[in-house]
Every structure is written in structure tokens, then in C-alpha cells.
Amino acid sequence: MLLYIGKLLSAIATPLDLVILALAIAVFSRRRALRTAAALAALPVLLCGSERFSKILLRTLEEPYTGTSVGSAASAQAIVVLGGYLRFESAVPRPIEIGGAGDRLLCAAELYRAGKAPVILLSGGNVPFLSSAGVPPEAATASGILEEWGIPSSAILIEGRSGNTHENAELSYRILSEKGITRVLLVTSARHMRRASGSFRQTGLTVIPFAADFLGQSETPDLLLSLIPNASALVDSGSAIKEWSGLLVYRLRGWTR
């Protein structure tokens, strides 16, 4: 239940939902209040829907992790990859698709081939109310993809029960500690790295962040075009706001450093 509530709260903490709420209030308000509510509704759309503003929001999360390449990455005992990059589409001929965050998995394979660690731990299960029955854990499916890319099965560990970042850290730690692993290269999306690395450090692991899937490091050079609202920028702004909200909740609960 707590997991469901957490996912629900994060899902509604977006600019679009704030617009809908403001407009709903306007419907039941007097004329002056209606105008105020309409203005409040327009503001987050105009602001969060601009590419320039959305990139600024994303960079506040991503910029601490922009300087590391595969070649310059430090060595560790294991590479830990957090899930969230696969889509399961049962109604199409190719039921497993790699989503936009698939860069996480690619980075892990590149780090392994570069000799940065001898083992890859894939962390990520399925959230029951977000996944169809019978769908295998994401980490188990991802292991097959890594093997197709030439990573030996003996170098892959699977944590397939976690449903959020806190569980990623706790359940991964149990697997790693059994093998005497204390130093890891952590791979996740750049905007997620602050919360994820703090959660893994909270377990006592030594964490070397390796960020993937950067979204905020490029933008339309034309100022006017970058200020015109669009759906993609609105999604990016919502993603950044949700991540800052998640970081606040995790710190309040003592789940991250």
C-alpha cells in the first residue's frame, strides 16, 4: 500500500496535473477567482512547457555527473544498473522494447568491456499495479539482452524484487554483501543519480556514480523557439520536479544521504 501511495503521489506531482487542478477550481469559483485560477493554470504551462526552463531544471540534477566517460571511470568490484529502461508490449510482435533510459544498460555493458568491474548486478523488478501478470522481472529480461551483447552469464547478477529506488539499494546490498562486494559503479539516469547514489551510500556501500541518459545538456539555440511551450518540455519539467520531490521524501524518511 505504501509503495502504491508513493507512486500515486509522484504521478500527480507534474505541471500538467497542477493545471488541471487549477482549472477545476476555476469552474466552481466566482468570476474574479476564475481569472486568478486561469492565470495560475497558464503560468506552469508557459514556464514548465518551455524547453529552456525544462533544461535548467534537469541540469540542476544532472550537472554534477557530466564529467565521467567510460575510459575515465574508476574501477570497482561490481557495476550496479538500476531498472526502468524496458517496456513490455504484449500486443505487438516484439513484446520487449528498450525505452529512452536504455542508455543505462548500454553504459553498463561498455563499463564491463572496459574492465571497470568483473560483475554486473541488474536491479529492478515489476511493480504489480503497473505491470501485466506473468511478465518476468525486468532485471531477468535485461540479463538476456546483456548476454546477446556478449556479456557472459557468469558475470551477471540479478535482483528482481525491487519496486523503487530504496528497495533497489536495500536488496542489492544484500546480494553484494554476501559476495564481499563493498565498492560499486552505480549506473542510472543522470537526473536520478543524486537520490540513487545517496540511497546506496546509506547501506554502507562505497558508490562511484556513472550517469547515463542525460536529457538537460543540450537545447535549441534560438531563444524564442526555446521559450515556446511544447509537450516534450512539459514532460521533462515534470520529470525533474518529480525527482526533486522524491529526493525530499527520501531525505525525510532517512533513505538517502
Secondary structure as the mmCIF struct_conf table of DSSP 4:
data_model
#
loop_
_struct_conf.conf_type_id
_struct_conf.id
_struct_conf.beg_label_comp_id
_struct_conf.beg_label_asym_id
_struct_conf.beg_label_seq_id
_struct_conf.end_label_comp_id
_struct_conf.end_label_asym_id
_struct_conf.end_label_seq_id
HELX_RH_AL_P HELX_RH_AL_P1 LEU A 2 ILE A 12
BEND BEND1 THR A 14 THR A 14
HELX_RH_AL_P HELX_RH_AL_P2 PRO A 15 VAL A 27
TURN_TY1_P TURN_TY1_P1 PHE A 28 PHE A 28
BEND BEND2 SER A 29 SER A 29
HELX_RH_AL_P HELX_RH_AL_P3 ARG A 31 CYS A 48
TURN_TY1_P TURN_TY1_P2 GLY A 49 GLY A 49
BEND BEND3 SER A 50 SER A 50
HELX_RH_AL_P HELX_RH_AL_P4 GLU A 51 GLU A 62
HELX_RH_3T_P HELX_RH_3T_P1 GLU A 63 TYR A 65
TURN_TY1_P TURN_TY1_P3 THR A 66 GLY A 67
TURN_TY1_P TURN_TY1_P4 VAL A 70 SER A 72
HELX_LH_PP_P HELX_LH_PP_P1 ALA A 73 SER A 75
BEND BEND4 GLN A 77 GLN A 77
STRN STRN1 ALA A 78 LEU A 82
STRN STRN2 LEU A 86 PHE A 88
TURN_TY1_P TURN_TY1_P5 SER A 90 ALA A 91
BEND BEND5 VAL A 92 ARG A 94
STRN STRN3 ILE A 96 ILE A 98
HELX_RH_3T_P HELX_RH_3T_P2 GLY A 100 GLY A 102
HELX_RH_AL_P HELX_RH_AL_P5 ASP A 103 ARG A 113
TURN_TY1_P TURN_TY1_P6 ALA A 114 GLY A 115
BEND BEND6 LYS A 116 LYS A 116
BEND BEND7 PRO A 118 PRO A 118
STRN STRN4 ILE A 120 SER A 123
HELX_RH_3T_P HELX_RH_3T_P3 PRO A 128 LEU A 130
BEND BEND8 SER A 131 SER A 131
TURN_TY1_P TURN_TY1_P7 ALA A 133 GLY A 134
HELX_LH_PP_P HELX_LH_PP_P2 VAL A 135 PRO A 137
HELX_RH_AL_P HELX_RH_AL_P6 GLU A 138 GLU A 148
TURN_TY1_P TURN_TY1_P8 TRP A 149 GLY A 150
HELX_RH_3T_P HELX_RH_3T_P4 SER A 153 ALA A 155
STRN STRN5 ILE A 156 GLU A 159
BEND BEND9 ASN A 164 ASN A 164
HELX_RH_AL_P HELX_RH_AL_P7 THR A 165 GLU A 178
TURN_TY1_P TURN_TY1_P9 LYS A 179 GLY A 180
STRN STRN6 ARG A 183 SER A 189
HELX_RH_3T_P HELX_RH_3T_P5 ALA A 190 HIS A 192
HELX_RH_AL_P HELX_RH_AL_P8 MET A 193 GLN A 202
TURN_TY1_P TURN_TY1_P10 THR A 203 GLY A 204
STRN STRN7 THR A 206 ALA A 212
BEND BEND10 GLY A 216 GLN A 217
BEND BEND11 PRO A 221 ASP A 222
HELX_RH_AL_P HELX_RH_AL_P9 LEU A 223 LEU A 227
BEND BEND12 ILE A 228 ILE A 228
HELX_RH_AL_P HELX_RH_AL_P10 ALA A 231 ARG A 253
TURN_TY1_P TURN_TY1_P11 GLY A 254 GLY A 254
#
